[in-house]
Amino acid sequence: QFATVTFPAAIYALRKFILVATLLTFLPWAVFQIWLSVSPKAFDVAAPDGSGQQYINQDFEDYYSSQPAQNFATQVFLNNVRVAMLAFGAGILVCVVTAALLAYNGANGGIAGGMFTHVGESGKFWGLILPHGLLELSAVVVAGAAGLRIGWTVIDPGDRRRLEALSIESRRAGNVLVGLIAAFLLAALVEGFVTGRPWSTWVRVGIGVAVFFLFWGWTIVLGLRAGDDEFADLDDQSRPLALSSR
Protein backbone atom coordinates (compact mmCIF):
# COMPACT_ATOMS: atom_id res chain seq x y z
CA GLN A 1 0.00 0.00 0.00
CA PHE A 2 2.77 2.43 0.93
CA ALA A 3 4.89 1.66 -2.14
CA THR A 4 2.05 1.63 -4.66
CA VAL A 5 -0.28 4.34 -3.31
CA THR A 6 0.83 6.35 -0.28
CA PHE A 7 4.35 7.36 -1.34
CA PRO A 8 3.54 8.07 -5.02
CA ALA A 9 0.49 10.09 -3.92
CA ALA A 10 2.66 12.09 -1.54
CA ILE A 11 5.07 12.86 -4.41
CA TYR A 12 2.15 13.87 -6.63
CA ALA A 13 0.86 16.24 -3.95
CA LEU A 14 4.29 17.96 -3.92
CA ARG A 15 4.48 18.50 -7.69
CA LYS A 16 4.45 22.33 -7.57
CA PHE A 17 7.01 22.43 -4.79
CA ILE A 18 9.20 19.92 -6.65
CA LEU A 19 9.29 22.35 -9.57
CA VAL A 20 10.33 25.20 -7.27
CA ALA A 21 12.98 23.04 -5.56
CA THR A 22 14.32 21.99 -8.97
CA LEU A 23 14.72 25.62 -10.03
CA LEU A 24 16.36 26.53 -6.71
CA THR A 25 18.90 23.76 -7.23
CA PHE A 26 19.69 23.87 -10.91
CA LEU A 27 19.57 27.58 -11.69
CA PRO A 28 22.55 28.26 -9.37
CA TRP A 29 24.19 25.14 -10.80
CA ALA A 30 23.86 26.48 -14.35
CA VAL A 31 25.01 29.98 -13.40
CA PHE A 32 28.18 28.82 -11.65
CA GLN A 33 29.02 26.17 -14.21
CA ILE A 34 28.74 28.59 -17.12
CA TRP A 35 30.56 31.35 -15.23
CA LEU A 36 33.57 29.21 -14.27
CA SER A 37 33.73 27.57 -17.67
CA VAL A 38 34.22 30.91 -19.48
CA SER A 39 35.93 33.10 -16.86
CA PRO A 40 39.64 32.55 -16.06
CA LYS A 41 39.32 34.89 -13.06
CA ALA A 42 36.43 32.91 -11.60
CA PHE A 43 38.37 29.68 -12.17
CA ASP A 44 41.40 31.10 -10.34
CA VAL A 45 39.23 32.15 -7.39
CA ALA A 46 37.62 28.69 -7.17
CA ALA A 47 41.00 26.93 -7.48
CA PRO A 48 43.78 29.23 -6.24
CA ASP A 49 47.48 28.44 -6.57
CA GLY A 50 47.00 25.79 -9.21
CA SER A 51 44.97 23.48 -6.96
CA GLY A 52 42.39 23.04 -9.71
CA GLN A 53 44.55 20.71 -11.79
CA GLN A 54 45.09 18.33 -8.85
CA TYR A 55 41.35 18.39 -8.15
CA ILE A 56 40.40 17.78 -11.79
CA ASN A 57 43.07 15.24 -12.69
CA GLN A 58 43.03 13.14 -9.55
CA ASP A 59 41.20 14.17 -6.37
CA PHE A 60 37.65 14.30 -7.77
CA GLU A 61 37.84 10.85 -9.34
CA ASP A 62 39.84 9.27 -6.50
CA TYR A 63 37.14 10.26 -4.02
CA TYR A 64 34.80 7.59 -5.42
CA SER A 65 37.31 4.80 -4.79
CA SER A 66 38.85 6.15 -1.59
CA GLN A 67 37.25 3.42 0.57
CA PRO A 68 35.96 -0.12 0.16
CA ALA A 69 32.72 0.07 -1.80
CA GLN A 70 30.46 -1.05 1.04
CA ASN A 71 31.98 1.45 3.49
CA PHE A 72 31.78 4.27 0.97
CA ALA A 73 28.15 3.46 0.12
CA THR A 74 27.21 3.43 3.81
CA GLN A 75 28.89 6.80 4.40
CA VAL A 76 27.18 8.34 1.38
CA PHE A 77 23.79 6.95 2.38
CA LEU A 78 23.98 8.33 5.92
CA ASN A 79 25.18 11.72 4.68
CA ASN A 80 22.39 11.99 2.11
CA VAL A 81 19.74 11.07 4.67
CA ARG A 82 21.17 13.72 7.00
CA VAL A 83 21.02 16.35 4.26
CA ALA A 84 17.44 15.35 3.39
CA MET A 85 16.33 15.55 7.02
CA LEU A 86 17.94 18.97 7.36
CA ALA A 87 16.31 20.27 4.17
CA PHE A 88 12.95 18.97 5.35
CA GLY A 89 13.17 20.08 8.97
CA ALA A 90 14.49 23.53 8.09
CA GLY A 91 11.37 24.15 6.02
CA ILE A 92 9.49 25.25 9.10
CA LEU A 93 11.66 28.39 9.08
CA VAL A 94 9.33 29.84 6.41
CA CYS A 95 11.23 28.15 3.53
CA VAL A 96 14.32 30.36 3.77
CA VAL A 97 16.86 27.85 5.09
CA THR A 98 15.61 25.03 2.86
CA ALA A 99 15.80 27.27 -0.20
CA ALA A 100 19.34 28.30 0.77
CA LEU A 101 20.40 24.66 1.23
CA LEU A 102 19.07 23.72 -2.20
CA ALA A 103 20.78 26.69 -3.84
CA TYR A 104 24.05 25.96 -2.00
CA ASN A 105 23.97 22.34 -3.09
CA GLY A 106 23.36 23.35 -6.69
CA ALA A 107 26.07 26.01 -6.61
CA ASN A 108 28.64 23.48 -5.39
CA GLY A 109 27.76 21.17 -8.26
CA GLY A 110 28.04 24.06 -10.71
CA ILE A 111 31.45 25.10 -9.37
CA ALA A 112 32.82 21.57 -9.80
CA GLY A 113 31.29 21.23 -13.25
CA GLY A 114 32.54 24.66 -14.28
CA MET A 115 36.11 23.80 -13.31
CA PHE A 116 36.05 20.64 -15.42
CA THR A 117 34.42 22.44 -18.34
CA HIS A 118 36.98 25.26 -18.17
CA VAL A 119 39.82 22.82 -18.96
CA GLY A 120 37.85 20.77 -21.49
CA GLU A 121 37.10 17.84 -19.19
CA SER A 122 33.31 18.14 -18.98
CA GLY A 123 32.88 14.57 -20.21
CA LYS A 124 34.89 13.27 -17.27
CA PHE A 125 32.78 15.31 -14.85
CA TRP A 126 29.43 14.12 -16.16
CA GLY A 127 30.72 10.55 -16.38
CA LEU A 128 31.39 10.64 -12.63
CA ILE A 129 28.30 12.62 -11.58
CA LEU A 130 25.48 11.13 -13.62
CA PRO A 131 25.66 7.46 -12.53
CA HIS A 132 24.57 8.22 -8.97
CA GLY A 133 23.71 11.92 -9.23
CA LEU A 134 20.55 11.60 -11.29
CA LEU A 135 18.79 9.68 -8.54
CA GLU A 136 20.59 11.28 -5.61
CA LEU A 137 19.82 14.84 -6.72
CA SER A 138 16.23 13.85 -7.48
CA ALA A 139 15.81 12.60 -3.92
CA VAL A 140 17.42 15.72 -2.44
CA VAL A 141 15.13 17.93 -4.53
CA VAL A 142 12.05 16.01 -3.39
CA ALA A 143 13.15 16.26 0.26
CA GLY A 144 13.65 20.00 -0.23
CA ALA A 145 10.21 20.25 -1.83
CA ALA A 146 8.70 18.61 1.26
CA GLY A 147 10.47 21.19 3.41
CA LEU A 148 9.23 24.03 1.22
CA ARG A 149 5.67 22.78 1.57
CA ILE A 150 6.01 22.80 5.35
CA GLY A 151 7.40 26.33 5.22
CA TRP A 152 4.65 27.54 2.93
CA THR A 153 2.06 26.09 5.31
CA VAL A 154 3.50 28.31 8.04
CA ILE A 155 3.22 31.31 5.72
CA ASP A 156 -0.21 30.49 4.32
CA PRO A 157 -2.23 27.86 6.21
CA GLY A 158 -5.35 28.70 4.21
CA ASP A 159 -8.65 28.31 6.06
CA ARG A 160 -7.04 26.08 8.68
CA ARG A 161 -5.49 26.88 12.01
CA ARG A 162 -1.75 27.09 11.57
CA LEU A 163 -0.93 24.24 13.97
CA GLU A 164 -3.60 22.00 12.43
CA ALA A 165 -2.29 22.75 8.96
CA LEU A 166 1.28 21.97 10.05
CA SER A 167 0.18 18.67 11.56
CA ILE A 168 -1.59 17.60 8.37
CA GLU A 169 1.19 18.67 6.00
CA SER A 170 3.83 17.08 8.22
CA ARG A 171 2.00 13.75 7.97
CA ARG A 172 1.99 14.05 4.19
CA ALA A 173 5.63 15.09 3.99
CA GLY A 174 6.65 12.39 6.47
CA ASN A 175 5.50 9.79 3.95
CA VAL A 176 7.85 11.35 1.42
CA LEU A 177 10.86 11.09 3.72
CA VAL A 178 10.17 7.44 4.49
CA GLY A 179 9.97 6.60 0.79
CA LEU A 180 13.12 8.55 0.01
CA ILE A 181 15.13 6.23 2.26
CA ALA A 182 14.88 3.60 -0.49
CA ALA A 183 15.94 6.13 -3.14
CA PHE A 184 18.96 7.25 -1.11
CA LEU A 185 19.94 3.65 -0.46
CA LEU A 186 19.83 2.81 -4.17
CA ALA A 187 21.77 5.98 -5.07
CA ALA A 188 24.42 5.14 -2.45
CA LEU A 189 24.80 1.61 -3.80
CA VAL A 190 25.31 3.01 -7.30
CA GLU A 191 27.83 5.57 -6.04
CA GLY A 192 29.74 2.96 -4.07
CA PHE A 193 29.66 0.06 -6.52
CA VAL A 194 29.30 1.73 -9.95
CA THR A 195 30.54 5.34 -10.13
CA GLY A 196 34.18 4.62 -9.26
CA ARG A 197 34.48 1.40 -11.22
CA PRO A 198 36.86 1.27 -14.22
CA TRP A 199 33.99 0.53 -16.57
CA SER A 200 32.94 2.25 -19.75
CA THR A 201 31.39 5.66 -19.11
CA TRP A 202 28.34 4.63 -21.12
CA VAL A 203 27.79 1.59 -18.90
CA ARG A 204 28.03 3.61 -15.69
CA VAL A 205 25.86 6.44 -16.99
CA GLY A 206 23.41 3.93 -18.41
CA ILE A 207 22.94 2.42 -14.96
CA GLY A 208 22.34 5.91 -13.55
CA VAL A 209 19.75 6.68 -16.20
CA ALA A 210 18.03 3.34 -15.53
CA VAL A 211 17.60 3.96 -11.79
CA PHE A 212 16.52 7.55 -12.50
CA PHE A 213 13.70 6.41 -14.77
CA LEU A 214 12.84 3.59 -12.36
CA PHE A 215 12.27 6.12 -9.57
CA TRP A 216 10.37 8.72 -11.57
CA GLY A 217 8.45 6.17 -13.62
CA TRP A 218 7.28 4.50 -10.43
CA THR A 219 6.27 7.71 -8.67
CA ILE A 220 4.74 9.51 -11.66
CA VAL A 221 2.66 6.61 -13.00
CA LEU A 222 1.37 5.49 -9.61
CA GLY A 223 1.10 9.07 -8.36
CA LEU A 224 -1.11 10.07 -11.26
CA ARG A 225 -3.25 7.00 -10.62
CA ALA A 226 -3.62 7.84 -6.94
CA GLY A 227 -4.05 11.59 -7.50
CA ASP A 228 -5.00 13.57 -4.40
CA ASP A 229 -7.57 11.02 -3.21
CA GLU A 230 -5.12 9.35 -0.83
CA PHE A 231 -5.07 12.50 1.33
CA ALA A 232 -8.66 13.64 0.88
CA ASP A 233 -9.52 12.55 4.41
CA LEU A 234 -6.82 14.80 5.83
CA ASP A 235 -8.20 17.76 3.88
CA ASP A 236 -11.70 17.03 5.11
CA GLN A 237 -10.49 17.00 8.69
CA SER A 238 -8.82 20.39 8.19
CA ARG A 239 -11.88 22.24 6.90
CA PRO A 240 -13.95 24.18 9.47
CA LEU A 241 -17.40 22.80 10.11
CA ALA A 242 -20.14 24.65 8.28
CA LEU A 243 -22.65 26.37 10.59
CA SER A 244 -26.24 25.34 10.20
CA SER A 245 -28.67 28.04 9.09
CA ARG A 246 -31.35 26.68 11.44
ChimeraX attribute file (.defattr): number of C-alpha atoms within 10 A of each C-alpha:
attribute: neighborCount
match mode: 1-to-1
recipient: residues
	/A:1	6
	/A:2	12
	/A:3	12
	/A:4	15
	/A:5	18
	/A:6	20
	/A:7	27
	/A:8	27
	/A:9	28
	/A:10	27
	/A:11	28
	/A:12	21
	/A:13	23
	/A:14	20
	/A:15	15
	/A:16	13
	/A:17	20
	/A:18	22
	/A:19	14
	/A:20	15
	/A:21	25
	/A:22	21
	/A:23	16
	/A:24	23
	/A:25	27
	/A:26	20
	/A:27	15
	/A:28	21
	/A:29	24
	/A:30	17
	/A:31	15
	/A:32	22
	/A:33	24
	/A:34	18
	/A:35	19
	/A:36	24
	/A:37	22
	/A:38	15
	/A:39	13
	/A:40	13
	/A:41	12
	/A:42	17
	/A:43	21
	/A:44	15
	/A:45	11
	/A:46	16
	/A:47	16
	/A:48	11
	/A:49	9
	/A:50	10
	/A:51	11
	/A:52	20
	/A:53	14
	/A:54	11
	/A:55	16
	/A:56	18
	/A:57	13
	/A:58	11
	/A:59	13
	/A:60	15
	/A:61	17
	/A:62	12
	/A:63	11
	/A:64	20
	/A:65	16
	/A:66	13
	/A:67	13
	/A:68	11
	/A:69	20
	/A:70	13
	/A:71	12
	/A:72	19
	/A:73	22
	/A:74	15
	/A:75	14
	/A:76	19
	/A:77	24
	/A:78	15
	/A:79	14
	/A:80	21
	/A:81	20
	/A:82	12
	/A:83	18
	/A:84	25
	/A:85	17
	/A:86	17
	/A:87	27
	/A:88	29
	/A:89	21
	/A:90	22
	/A:91	26
	/A:92	22
	/A:93	16
	/A:94	19
	/A:95	24
	/A:96	14
	/A:97	20
	/A:98	28
	/A:99	22
	/A:100	15
	/A:101	18
	/A:102	25
	/A:103	21
	/A:104	16
	/A:105	20
	/A:106	24
	/A:107	22
	/A:108	16
	/A:109	19
	/A:110	25
	/A:111	25
	/A:112	22
	/A:113	26
	/A:114	29
	/A:115	31
	/A:116	25
	/A:117	20
	/A:118	18
	/A:119	14
	/A:120	12
	/A:121	15
	/A:122	16
	/A:123	13
	/A:124	17
	/A:125	19
	/A:126	16
	/A:127	19
	/A:128	21
	/A:129	20
	/A:130	22
	/A:131	28
	/A:132	28
	/A:133	21
	/A:134	18
	/A:135	26
	/A:136	25
	/A:137	22
	/A:138	21
	/A:139	26
	/A:140	26
	/A:141	26
	/A:142	26
	/A:143	31
	/A:144	33
	/A:145	31
	/A:146	34
	/A:147	33
	/A:148	30
	/A:149	26
	/A:150	29
	/A:151	25
	/A:152	18
	/A:153	25
	/A:154	20
	/A:155	14
	/A:156	13
	/A:157	17
	/A:158	12
	/A:159	10
	/A:160	16
	/A:161	14
	/A:162	14
	/A:163	12
	/A:164	15
	/A:165	21
	/A:166	20
	/A:167	16
	/A:168	18
	/A:169	21
	/A:170	20
	/A:171	13
	/A:172	24
	/A:173	24
	/A:174	17
	/A:175	18
	/A:176	24
	/A:177	21
	/A:178	12
	/A:179	18
	/A:180	22
	/A:181	17
	/A:182	14
	/A:183	22
	/A:184	25
	/A:185	19
	/A:186	19
	/A:187	29
	/A:188	28
	/A:189	20
	/A:190	23
	/A:191	28
	/A:192	26
	/A:193	19
	/A:194	22
	/A:195	27
	/A:196	20
	/A:197	15
	/A:198	8
	/A:199	10
	/A:200	10
	/A:201	18
	/A:202	11
	/A:203	14
	/A:204	24
	/A:205	21
	/A:206	14
	/A:207	17
	/A:208	26
	/A:209	17
	/A:210	13
	/A:211	19
	/A:212	24
	/A:213	14
	/A:214	12
	/A:215	17
	/A:216	16
	/A:217	12
	/A:218	15
	/A:219	21
	/A:220	18
	/A:221	14
	/A:222	20
	/A:223	23
	/A:224	15
	/A:225	15
	/A:226	20
	/A:227	18
	/A:228	15
	/A:229	13
	/A:230	17
	/A:231	18
	/A:232	11
	/A:233	10
	/A:234	16
	/A:235	14
	/A:236	10
	/A:237	12
	/A:238	17
	/A:239	14
	/A:240	10
	/A:241	8
	/A:242	6
	/A:243	6
	/A:244	5
	/A:245	4
	/A:246	3
